[in-house]
Each structure stands twice: as C-alpha cells, then as structure tokens.
C-alpha cells in the first residue's frame, strides 16, 4: 500500500468511512504524499499528456484568444493574465511567445499570475518560463482570492476535472452518499479500500439540477462543490471587474447521472481507490452545472462547444500548416499528428469542451461572441 494509503486507512479506523471528495482531495493534494506533490505526472514518462504538451499551437492560440479579449476590453494599460493550474507551464510559455510576437502591446500591458498549490510544480513552472519565455516574471498564488484587483483574463486547461467530487446514489425516494471505507476482506497488514453507502438526510444534500433530481433508482449522480465554488468566484470577479475566463476540460454538454470517476497510471486505467497518491484521479466536468453557477454569480457564459470546433475557429489548421512549411520531415509529422489529435472528433476534439465566462457588458463587435464561440 502507498504511504498515503496507510495514512488514510488509519484515519478511517478512527473517523469511519470518508466522503469521496475528502479521499480524492488527499490523494491529489496531500502536501507530503499527494499525487501532485510526489512526482511528475505529465508527458510520455508520466501518467497522462495534456493538450499543451501535444502541440505548441494550443497554447499559442489561447494566448492570441486572450489578446483579442484584451482588445475587446478597451486595451487597458494594465491587465492580469492568469492561468489556473498551470501544470508544467507549457501552455503559458507558448501563449507568451505568441503574444510577444503578434501583439506586443498586449505583451507590454499584461502581468502574469499563476494559481498553483503544488510547490513542486511551481518550481517546474519557473524553469519552463526561464527557458521558453525570456524575461517573463510571474507571481504565484494559492487561490484566485489573492489575485490583485483590476481587469483580468483567466485561462484554465484540465483543472476542473481534478477537483474532488461527491457521489450520491438514488435509493427509492432518498439518497445515499458513496464513501470510502476499509475492505474487510483485505489483509490486516495491507488494507484496501472499497465504496460503501451512507444515507443522507434531505437537509444535508447539496443542490441538484433537474437531470439529477429525476435520476432513476440506483443511479449515481456527481456533485463537485469545489468546482461550483471556483466557477462562482471567477464569475463574481468578472462581473465586478471587466474580464473573461476560458475553461477547457472534458465532460458532456449536459448534466446527466453516471459514475465518471477514473484513475490513470502510466497512461493506462487504474482502480480509482487503489494506491492513493500514486495515480491521477479525475471525473467528468459538468459544464451545464458550471454555467448555471456562473450565471447566478453575475457572469455571462458562452458555450460549451467541442474543443475541436473551438480550435478550428481559432485557426489551428492554418497555424499547424504554417509551422509545417518550415519544419523538418520529422518535425512536420509531429506537428500534423498533434493537430489531428487535438481535433479528432472520435477523441479529444469531441470529448473536451471550451466554455467562456465574461463580464456581462463585454462585447466583441462585429462578432456576437468571443473568438471560437461564434458559429460564423
């Protein structure tokens, strides 16, 4: 059993079964043994690969998206460019390179802020920026609440899928919460974990959307209170101060019952409750729920739209072709295969979605929506 698994087993023996969101939060973010504190999860040598690692075009286009939004904001003399959960810093480094070359006025106006709770990853991000974005100076934050005031553009790629979820199972007219308990059939010196159900009083249930309220008996619904809180905080800030946020993640267009909890280890599925701290834990993002929360907090929401369609509208095909024209044969193959992977309607192009949250008065004439969200 992993070191964190032994700690969680001892905690369960004292406190009883753990809510899934608390188990998941410890598995991912424990300061000493959590997944993002322990080792490098990204890339071919890690457990999964993200869009910025697949193609430099991804970060470049998001940087140019931010530049167009800055122009729509009236080109403020100072603007915060914020990335939430920057990973290795690849996306923001590519974005800064693109805006430095294409929109130097925006590059001169922005101040870079990175919201990252992992001190290990902060070190990796410093190294990436030092190598790839000469002169880029960043300020790190534990949460968006410590960002300075002022106009802001926020980017978040594959952040919300890593925020801890709660799961509830329909039991007749009521609900039971799925919690994590010790497996009584496991050896005493190597305890395992299993799901158990704990009845939940109606007063203790979080708010459910219509699609969840109508779930049939035995169905599982997921509620991500951390995602709701973050979406509300983003929208409230943008409603009070001009700006926009771009969120890219994976999940369905509409809310629906279902168990989407999954784990990845070495690019292969892994049992979600096994080896906490040593595998990536994620769940589908409920975009419909986030949009509802963001609108209630005062934001204007665009999307979600499939990532493939969004990137095509931003010009991924043209950018990849331009890079390929001046590349070696080996580089050209990598550029073209990376673009195909991001756009593939059988994979990332459809599974991943893009959604924007904006100040309610922000306009993009002559377009009715931010770049990538306009059908034209």
C-alpha positions as CSV (number, residue, x, y, z in Angstrom):
1,X,0.0,0.0,0.0
2,X,1.2,3.5,-0.7
3,X,2.3,5.8,2.2
4,X,-0.8,7.9,1.8
5,X,-3.0,4.8,1.7
6,X,-1.7,3.8,5.1
7,X,-2.4,7.3,6.5
8,X,-5.9,7.2,5.1
9,X,-6.5,3.7,6.4
10,X,-5.6,4.9,9.9
11,X,-7.9,7.9,9.6
12,X,-10.8,5.7,8.5
13,X,-10.2,3.4,11.5
14,X,-10.7,6.5,13.8
15,X,-13.3,8.6,11.9
16,X,-15.2,6.0,9.9
17,X,-15.8,6.0,6.2
18,X,-14.5,9.1,4.3
19,X,-16.5,11.1,1.9
20,X,-15.2,10.6,-1.6
21,X,-14.3,14.3,-2.1
22,X,-12.1,14.2,1.0
23,X,-10.4,10.9,-0.1
24,X,-9.8,12.4,-3.6
25,X,-8.5,15.7,-2.2
26,X,-6.0,13.9,0.0
27,X,-5.0,11.6,-2.9
28,X,-4.3,14.5,-5.2
29,X,-3.2,17.3,-2.9
30,X,-1.7,16.0,0.4
31,X,1.4,18.2,0.9
32,X,3.7,15.3,1.6
33,X,2.2,12.3,-0.3
34,X,-0.4,13.7,-2.7
35,X,-0.2,12.9,-6.4
36,X,0.8,16.4,-7.5
37,X,3.3,16.7,-4.7
38,X,5.0,13.4,-5.2
39,X,6.2,13.0,-8.8
40,X,6.0,14.4,-12.4
41,X,2.6,13.3,-13.8
42,X,2.8,14.9,-17.2
43,X,4.2,13.7,-20.5
44,X,5.2,10.4,-22.0
45,X,7.2,9.5,-18.9
46,X,4.3,10.3,-16.6
47,X,0.7,9.2,-16.4
48,X,-1.1,11.4,-18.9
49,X,-0.4,14.0,-21.5
50,X,-2.3,17.3,-21.9
51,X,-3.1,19.5,-25.0
52,X,-0.2,21.9,-24.4
53,X,2.2,19.0,-24.4
54,X,0.7,17.6,-27.6
55,X,1.0,20.8,-29.7
56,X,2.5,24.2,-29.2
57,X,-0.3,25.5,-31.3
58,X,-2.7,25.0,-28.4
59,X,-1.0,27.5,-26.0
60,X,-0.3,29.9,-28.9
61,X,-3.9,30.1,-29.9
62,X,-5.1,30.6,-26.3
63,X,-2.6,33.4,-26.0
64,X,-4.0,35.1,-29.1
65,X,-7.5,34.5,-27.8
66,X,-6.5,36.4,-24.7
67,X,-5.1,39.2,-26.9
68,X,-8.4,39.6,-28.8
69,X,-10.3,39.7,-25.5
70,X,-7.9,42.4,-24.2
71,X,-8.7,44.5,-27.3
72,X,-12.5,44.0,-26.7
73,X,-11.9,45.2,-23.1
74,X,-10.7,48.5,-24.4
75,X,-7.0,47.7,-24.3
76,X,-6.5,48.6,-20.6
77,X,-3.0,49.8,-19.8
78,X,-2.6,47.0,-17.2
79,X,-4.3,43.6,-17.3
80,X,-3.8,40.4,-15.3
81,X,-3.1,37.3,-17.4
82,X,-3.9,34.4,-15.1
83,X,-3.5,30.7,-15.5
84,X,-5.3,28.4,-13.0
85,X,-3.5,25.1,-12.5
86,X,-0.6,25.7,-15.0
87,X,0.9,22.2,-14.9
88,X,4.5,22.4,-16.2
89,X,4.0,25.9,-17.5
90,X,4.0,24.8,-21.1
91,X,0.7,26.4,-22.1
92,X,1.5,29.9,-20.6
93,X,5.0,29.8,-22.1
94,X,3.6,29.1,-25.6
95,X,1.0,31.8,-25.0
96,X,3.5,34.4,-24.0
97,X,5.7,33.7,-27.0
98,X,2.8,34.1,-29.4
99,X,1.5,37.4,-27.9
100,X,5.1,38.7,-27.7
101,X,5.4,38.2,-31.5
102,X,1.9,39.0,-32.7
103,X,0.6,41.6,-30.2
104,X,3.5,43.4,-28.4
105,X,1.1,46.0,-27.0
106,X,-0.8,43.3,-25.1
107,X,2.5,41.7,-24.0
108,X,3.6,45.0,-22.6
109,X,0.3,45.5,-20.7
110,X,0.0,42.1,-19.1
111,X,1.2,41.0,-15.7
112,X,1.5,37.2,-15.3
113,X,-0.2,35.4,-12.3
114,X,-0.2,31.7,-11.8
115,X,-2.6,30.0,-9.3
116,X,-0.8,26.8,-8.2
117,X,-1.0,25.0,-4.8
118,X,1.9,22.5,-5.5
119,X,5.2,23.9,-4.5
120,X,6.9,21.2,-6.6
121,X,5.0,22.3,-9.7
122,X,5.8,26.0,-9.0
123,X,9.5,25.1,-9.3
124,X,8.9,23.3,-12.7
125,X,6.9,26.3,-13.9
126,X,9.7,28.7,-13.0
127,X,12.1,26.6,-15.0
128,X,9.8,26.4,-18.0
129,X,9.3,30.2,-18.1
130,X,13.0,30.8,-17.7
131,X,13.8,28.6,-20.7
132,X,10.9,29.4,-23.0
133,X,9.7,32.9,-22.1
134,X,12.8,35.0,-21.5
135,X,12.1,37.9,-19.2
136,X,8.6,36.6,-18.1
137,X,8.0,37.3,-14.5
138,X,5.2,35.6,-12.7
139,X,3.5,35.9,-9.3
140,X,2.2,32.7,-7.8
141,X,-1.0,32.4,-5.7
142,X,-2.7,29.6,-3.7
143,X,-6.2,30.8,-4.8
144,X,-7.8,33.3,-7.0
145,X,-8.9,35.3,-3.9
146,X,-5.3,36.6,-3.6
147,X,-5.1,38.0,-7.1
148,X,-4.8,41.7,-7.2
149,X,-7.7,43.8,-8.4
150,X,-8.1,45.0,-11.9
151,X,-9.0,43.8,-15.4
152,X,-8.2,40.1,-15.8
153,X,-8.1,37.3,-18.4
154,X,-8.1,33.8,-16.9
155,X,-7.1,30.5,-18.6
156,X,-7.8,27.1,-17.1
157,X,-7.0,23.8,-19.0
158,X,-7.8,20.5,-17.4
159,X,-8.2,22.0,-13.9
160,X,-11.9,21.3,-13.1
161,X,-11.6,17.6,-13.8
162,X,-9.1,17.3,-11.0
163,X,-11.3,19.0,-8.3
164,X,-12.8,16.5,-5.9
165,X,-16.3,15.2,-6.4
166,X,-19.0,13.8,-4.2
167,X,-21.2,10.9,-5.4
168,X,-24.7,10.1,-4.4
169,X,-26.8,7.0,-5.2
170,X,-30.6,7.1,-5.6
171,X,-32.3,4.9,-3.0
172,X,-36.0,4.9,-3.6
173,X,-37.3,8.4,-2.6
174,X,-34.0,9.3,-0.9
175,X,-30.2,9.4,-1.4
176,X,-27.2,7.7,0.0
177,X,-23.6,9.1,-0.3
178,X,-20.8,6.9,-1.6
179,X,-18.0,6.9,0.9
180,X,-14.6,5.2,1.1
181,X,-14.2,2.5,3.8
182,X,-11.6,-0.2,4.5
183,X,-12.2,-3.5,2.7
184,X,-12.8,-6.2,5.4
185,X,-11.5,-8.9,3.1
186,X,-8.1,-7.3,2.7
187,X,-5.1,-8.4,4.8
188,X,-4.6,-6.5,8.1
189,X,-1.1,-5.5,7.1
190,X,-2.1,-4.4,3.6
191,X,-5.6,-2.8,3.9
192,X,-7.5,-2.0,0.8
193,X,-10.4,0.4,0.2
194,X,-14.0,-0.1,-1.0
195,X,-17.1,2.0,-1.6
196,X,-19.9,1.9,1.0
197,X,-23.2,3.8,1.1
198,X,-24.2,6.1,3.9
199,X,-27.8,7.5,4.0
200,X,-28.1,11.3,3.6
201,X,-30.9,13.4,5.0
202,X,-32.6,15.7,2.6
203,X,-31.3,18.8,4.5
204,X,-27.7,17.6,4.1
205,X,-27.9,17.1,0.3
206,X,-26.3,19.6,-2.0
207,X,-28.4,21.2,-4.6
208,X,-29.1,19.0,-7.6
209,X,-30.0,20.0,-11.1
210,X,-33.2,18.8,-12.8
211,X,-31.4,16.0,-14.6
212,X,-30.1,14.7,-11.3
213,X,-33.3,15.1,-9.4
214,X,-35.0,12.8,-11.9
215,X,-32.4,10.1,-11.7
216,X,-33.8,6.6,-11.5
217,X,-33.4,4.3,-8.6
218,X,-29.8,3.0,-8.2
219,X,-28.4,5.8,-10.4
220,X,-25.3,7.7,-9.3
221,X,-25.0,11.4,-9.6
222,X,-21.9,13.5,-9.0
223,X,-21.7,16.9,-7.4
224,X,-18.5,19.0,-7.5
225,X,-18.8,21.6,-4.8
226,X,-15.2,22.8,-5.3
227,X,-15.9,23.4,-9.0
228,X,-19.1,25.2,-8.2
229,X,-17.2,27.5,-5.7
230,X,-14.4,28.2,-8.2
231,X,-16.8,29.0,-11.0
232,X,-18.8,31.3,-8.8
233,X,-15.7,33.1,-7.6
234,X,-14.5,33.6,-11.2
235,X,-17.9,34.9,-12.4
236,X,-18.3,37.2,-9.4
237,X,-14.9,38.7,-10.0
238,X,-15.5,39.2,-13.7
239,X,-18.9,40.7,-13.0
240,X,-17.4,43.3,-10.7
241,X,-14.2,44.0,-12.8
242,X,-14.1,43.7,-16.6
243,X,-12.5,40.5,-18.0
244,X,-13.1,37.0,-19.2
245,X,-12.2,33.4,-18.4
246,X,-11.6,30.5,-20.8
247,X,-12.1,27.0,-19.4
248,X,-11.1,23.8,-21.4
249,X,-11.8,20.4,-19.9
250,X,-13.5,17.1,-20.7
251,X,-17.1,16.1,-20.0
252,X,-20.6,16.1,-21.5
253,X,-22.5,19.1,-22.8
254,X,-25.4,18.4,-20.5
255,X,-25.8,17.2,-16.9
256,X,-26.6,13.5,-16.6
257,X,-26.4,10.8,-14.0
258,X,-23.4,8.5,-14.1
259,X,-20.2,7.4,-12.4
260,X,-17.3,9.2,-14.2
261,X,-14.6,8.7,-11.5
262,X,-11.4,7.3,-13.1
263,X,-7.8,6.9,-12.4
264,X,-4.8,6.8,-14.7
265,X,-1.3,5.4,-14.1
266,X,1.4,5.2,-16.8
267,X,-1.2,6.1,-19.4
268,X,-3.5,3.2,-18.5
269,X,-6.7,2.8,-16.4
270,X,-6.1,2.1,-12.8
271,X,-8.5,1.2,-10.0
272,X,-9.6,4.6,-8.5
273,X,-9.3,3.6,-4.9
274,X,-6.0,1.7,-5.2
275,X,-2.7,3.3,-4.3
276,X,-3.9,6.8,-3.4
277,X,-1.3,9.4,-4.2
278,X,0.3,7.3,-6.9
279,X,-2.3,7.6,-9.7
280,X,-4.2,10.5,-11.2
281,X,-7.9,10.8,-10.1
282,X,-10.3,12.7,-12.3
283,X,-14.0,13.0,-13.1
284,X,-16.0,14.5,-15.9
285,X,-16.8,18.2,-15.7
286,X,-20.5,19.1,-15.5
287,X,-20.4,22.1,-17.9
288,X,-24.1,22.7,-17.6
289,X,-23.9,22.9,-13.8
290,X,-20.9,25.3,-14.0
291,X,-22.7,27.5,-16.5
292,X,-25.7,27.7,-14.1
293,X,-23.5,28.7,-11.2
294,X,-21.5,31.2,-13.2
295,X,-24.7,33.0,-14.5
296,X,-26.1,33.1,-10.9
297,X,-22.9,34.8,-9.8
298,X,-23.3,37.5,-12.5
299,X,-21.2,36.2,-15.4
300,X,-22.1,35.9,-19.0
301,X,-21.5,32.4,-20.3
302,X,-20.6,31.2,-23.8
303,X,-20.5,27.6,-24.8
304,X,-19.6,24.9,-24.1
305,X,-18.5,24.0,-27.6
306,X,-16.4,20.9,-28.6
307,X,-12.7,21.6,-28.4
308,X,-12.1,20.6,-32.0
309,X,-14.6,23.1,-33.3
310,X,-13.3,25.8,-31.0
311,X,-9.7,25.3,-32.1
312,X,-10.6,25.2,-35.8
313,X,-12.4,28.5,-35.4
314,X,-9.3,30.0,-33.8
315,X,-7.1,28.8,-36.7
316,X,-5.4,25.6,-35.6
317,X,-5.3,24.2,-39.1
318,X,-3.7,27.3,-40.5
319,X,-1.2,27.6,-37.7
320,X,-0.2,24.0,-37.9
321,X,0.3,24.3,-41.7
322,X,2.4,27.4,-41.3
323,X,4.7,25.6,-38.8
324,X,4.9,22.5,-41.0
325,X,6.1,24.5,-44.0
326,X,9.3,25.5,-42.3
327,X,9.8,22.2,-40.4
328,X,11.9,19.2,-41.0
329,X,10.1,16.0,-42.1
330,X,10.3,14.6,-38.5
331,X,9.0,17.9,-37.1
332,X,6.3,18.1,-39.7
333,X,5.0,14.7,-38.8
334,X,4.8,15.7,-35.1
335,X,3.1,18.9,-35.9
336,X,0.5,17.3,-38.1
337,X,-0.2,14.4,-35.7
338,X,-0.5,16.7,-32.8
339,X,-3.1,18.8,-34.6
340,X,-5.1,15.8,-35.6
341,X,-5.1,14.5,-32.0
342,X,-6.5,17.8,-30.7
343,X,-9.2,17.9,-33.4
344,X,-10.2,14.3,-33.6
345,X,-14.0,14.0,-33.3
346,X,-13.6,10.5,-32.0
347,X,-11.3,11.6,-29.2
348,X,-10.1,14.9,-27.7
349,X,-11.9,17.1,-30.3
350,X,-15.3,16.0,-29.1
351,X,-14.7,14.8,-25.5
352,X,-13.1,18.1,-24.5
353,X,-15.2,21.3,-24.4
354,X,-14.5,25.0,-24.2
355,X,-16.5,27.5,-22.2
356,X,-16.1,31.2,-21.6
357,X,-17.3,33.3,-18.6
358,X,-17.2,37.0,-19.3
359,X,-18.2,40.4,-17.8
360,X,-21.9,40.8,-18.7
361,X,-21.2,44.0,-20.7
362,X,-18.2,42.7,-22.6
363,X,-18.8,42.8,-26.4
364,X,-16.8,41.5,-29.4
365,X,-18.1,43.5,-32.4
366,X,-18.7,42.6,-35.1
367,X,-19.0,39.1,-33.6
368,X,-21.7,38.2,-31.2
369,X,-19.4,36.1,-29.0
370,X,-15.7,35.7,-28.1
371,X,-13.4,34.1,-30.6
372,X,-14.1,30.4,-31.1
373,X,-17.7,30.7,-29.8
374,X,-19.2,32.4,-32.8
375,X,-20.8,30.0,-35.3
376,X,-19.7,32.2,-38.2
